[in-house]
Amino acid sequence: MVRNERYRTETPVTDPSPIGAVDKALLALDALARSGASGASLADLAADVGVHKATLHRTLAALRHRGYAEQTADGAYRLGAAALVLGTTFLREENLPDLLRPALAALSAQVDELVHLGALAGREIVYLDKVEPQRAVRVWSAVGRHRPAATTALGRAWLAALESTGTPLGDDALRRFAGDDADPADLRRAVDLAHARGYGEETEENEPGISCVAVAVVRDGRPVAAVSITAPADRLAGEARAHRLAALRESLPEMLPAGLGVPALAP
């Protein structure tokens, strides 16, 4: 479940579209997305979109021609691979910094701390972007830096979110992510804790006096990035810690682009 389910558009959806045929195609894509992997019949899609079947049939033919829709053996229509690639391309690693920079800046301004954006690359977390606060920072960090996922709050949050999608981390996977820098049993406990709490943490494990808390950024439940707050350990304790966690868990989802969110808390 994703915490951010807002739909944002600059033009109210009740306004007439400047190009009706394009609007029908976009509405058809929305309906196909809602129908899921099993798809929907032409009649059901036409009712959903609010057009005649003959009109929608022509629209779907155009979408199929470009790979944005496909037809199953039983005649149902569903999203095609081209539509799925759009989201993946939009959220690929090189686009994430620009896409999420406004959210990072807003979060850093709210908590007045260093904020990182990271993504999993192999068994490591790579730091894609950072926003530094106005006050002096005692933490060294660099965009492009790599760290074993098991040793970072970013990595622990990501792995917990990954496991929540139904991808279990068995002993072999834990050993791979732990590498030479962490005990797989310690990683198992850290991931379980991140899943239960909804955030990953690291307390003075990489640098004396420095702590970090992080949440995964998910799309359709799957992690695409992770965001962390890094600060001196005394500013990630007590009420200050609660304030920063609330910013990650409650404020950050409202700052993210539509379609992205943070994992829901475990029941």
SULZICOR-V554659 format. One record per pair of residues at least 24 apart in sequence whose ideal C-beta (glycine too) atoms are under 8 Angstrom apart, sorted by sequence separation. I is the first residue (numbers start at 1). GAP is how many residues later the second one is. If there is no record, write none. Layout:
i=(I & I)
gap=(GAP & GAP)
This chain:
i=(107 & 108 & 109 & 124 & 125 & 209 & 212 & 24 & 104 & 108 & 114 & 116 & 121 & 123 & 124 & 211 & 227 & 93 & 104 & 105 & 123 & 200 & 211 & 24 & 104 & 114 & 125 & 150 & 28 & 93 & 101 & 149 & 150 & 159 & 163 & 200 & 213 & 100 & 120 & 125 & 148 & 150 & 204 & 101 & 125 & 148 & 151 & 203 & 24 & 28 & 97 & 124 & 148 & 150 & 151 & 156 & 160 & 164 & 213 & 24 & 28 & 39 & 45 & 96 & 97 & 150 & 159 & 160 & 163 & 213 & 39 & 42 & 93 & 96 & 125 & 148 & 203 & 215 & 25 & 29 & 38 & 41 & 118 & 148 & 156 & 160 & 214 & 215 & 24 & 28 & 41 & 42 & 93 & 120 & 156 & 159 & 160 & 213 & 40 & 41 & 118 & 150 & 224 & 25 & 32 & 39 & 40 & 118 & 150 & 156 & 157 & 215 & 21 & 25 & 38 & 39 & 40 & 116 & 120 & 156 & 29 & 39 & 119 & 120 & 217 & 29 & 38 & 118 & 150 & 160 & 219 & 28 & 35 & 37 & 219 & 35 & 36 & 120 & 157 & 158 & 218 & 219 & 221 & 35 & 157 & 217 & 218 & 156 & 217 & 218 & 32 & 155 & 156 & 217 & 218 & 32 & 33 & 153 & 154 & 156 & 199 & 216 & 32 & 153 & 215 & 216 & 152 & 153 & 215 & 153 & 199 & 29 & 33 & 152 & 199 & 32 & 151 & 198 & 123 & 29 & 123 & 151 & 152 & 151 & 161 & 123 & 160 & 165 & 157 & 161 & 164 & 165 & 154 & 156 & 157 & 158 & 147 & 153 & 157 & 152 & 153 & 154 & 162 & 153 & 161 & 162 & 152 & 161 & 198 & 158 & 161 & 198 & 157 & 198 & 140 & 198 & 139 & 158 & 197 & 198 & 157 & 196 & 138 & 139 & 155 & 157 & 195 & 138 & 154 & 154 & 154 & 153 & 152 & 141 & 139 & 139 & 139 & 138 & 118 & 128 & 116 & 164 & 125 & 161 & 164 & 120 & 160 & 119 & 119 & 120 & 118 & 119 & 117 & 118 & 117 & 118 & 117 & 118 & 116 & 115 & 116 & 115 & 115 & 116 & 114 & 115 & 113 & 114 & 100 & 113 & 114 & 111 & 113 & 107 & 107 & 113 & 104 & 103 & 100 & 100 & 91 & 96 & 96 & 113 & 87 & 111 & 91 & 111 & 91 & 111 & 110 & 107 & 107 & 110 & 107 & 106 & 107 & 107 & 103 & 106 & 103 & 102 & 103 & 103 & 100 & 100 & 99 & 87 & 2 & 2 & 2 & 2 & 1 & 3 & 6 & 4 & 3 & 4 & 8 & 7 & 4 & 6 & 4 & 4 & 4 & 5 & 4 & 2 & 3 & 4 & 2 & 3 & 2 & 3 & 2 & 3 & 1 & 2 & 1)
gap=(24 & 24 & 24 & 24 & 24 & 24 & 24 & 25 & 25 & 25 & 25 & 25 & 25 & 25 & 25 & 25 & 25 & 26 & 26 & 26 & 26 & 26 & 26 & 27 & 27 & 27 & 27 & 27 & 28 & 28 & 28 & 28 & 28 & 28 & 28 & 28 & 28 & 29 & 29 & 29 & 29 & 29 & 29 & 30 & 30 & 30 & 30 & 30 & 31 & 31 & 31 & 31 & 31 & 31 & 31 & 31 & 31 & 31 & 31 & 32 & 32 & 32 & 32 & 32 & 32 & 32 & 32 & 32 & 32 & 32 & 33 & 33 & 33 & 33 & 33 & 33 & 33 & 33 & 34 & 34 & 34 & 34 & 34 & 34 & 34 & 34 & 34 & 34 & 35 & 35 & 35 & 35 & 35 & 35 & 35 & 35 & 35 & 35 & 36 & 36 & 36 & 36 & 36 & 37 & 37 & 37 & 37 & 37 & 37 & 37 & 37 & 37 & 38 & 38 & 38 & 38 & 38 & 38 & 38 & 38 & 39 & 39 & 39 & 39 & 39 & 40 & 40 & 40 & 40 & 40 & 40 & 41 & 41 & 41 & 41 & 42 & 42 & 42 & 42 & 42 & 42 & 42 & 42 & 43 & 43 & 43 & 43 & 44 & 44 & 44 & 45 & 45 & 45 & 45 & 45 & 46 & 46 & 46 & 46 & 46 & 46 & 46 & 47 & 47 & 47 & 47 & 48 & 48 & 48 & 49 & 49 & 50 & 50 & 50 & 50 & 51 & 51 & 51 & 53 & 54 & 54 & 54 & 54 & 55 & 55 & 56 & 56 & 56 & 57 & 57 & 57 & 57 & 58 & 58 & 58 & 58 & 59 & 59 & 59 & 60 & 60 & 60 & 60 & 61 & 61 & 61 & 62 & 62 & 64 & 65 & 65 & 65 & 66 & 66 & 67 & 67 & 68 & 68 & 68 & 68 & 69 & 70 & 71 & 71 & 71 & 71 & 71 & 72 & 72 & 73 & 74 & 75 & 76 & 89 & 91 & 92 & 93 & 94 & 96 & 97 & 98 & 99 & 101 & 102 & 102 & 103 & 103 & 105 & 106 & 106 & 107 & 107 & 108 & 108 & 109 & 109 & 110 & 110 & 111 & 112 & 112 & 113 & 114 & 114 & 115 & 115 & 116 & 116 & 117 & 117 & 117 & 118 & 118 & 120 & 122 & 122 & 123 & 124 & 125 & 127 & 128 & 128 & 129 & 131 & 132 & 132 & 133 & 133 & 134 & 136 & 137 & 140 & 141 & 141 & 144 & 145 & 145 & 148 & 149 & 149 & 152 & 153 & 153 & 154 & 156 & 157 & 158 & 172 & 216 & 217 & 218 & 219 & 220 & 246 & 248 & 249 & 250 & 250 & 250 & 251 & 252 & 252 & 254 & 255 & 256 & 256 & 257 & 258 & 258 & 258 & 259 & 259 & 260 & 260 & 261 & 261 & 262 & 262 & 263)
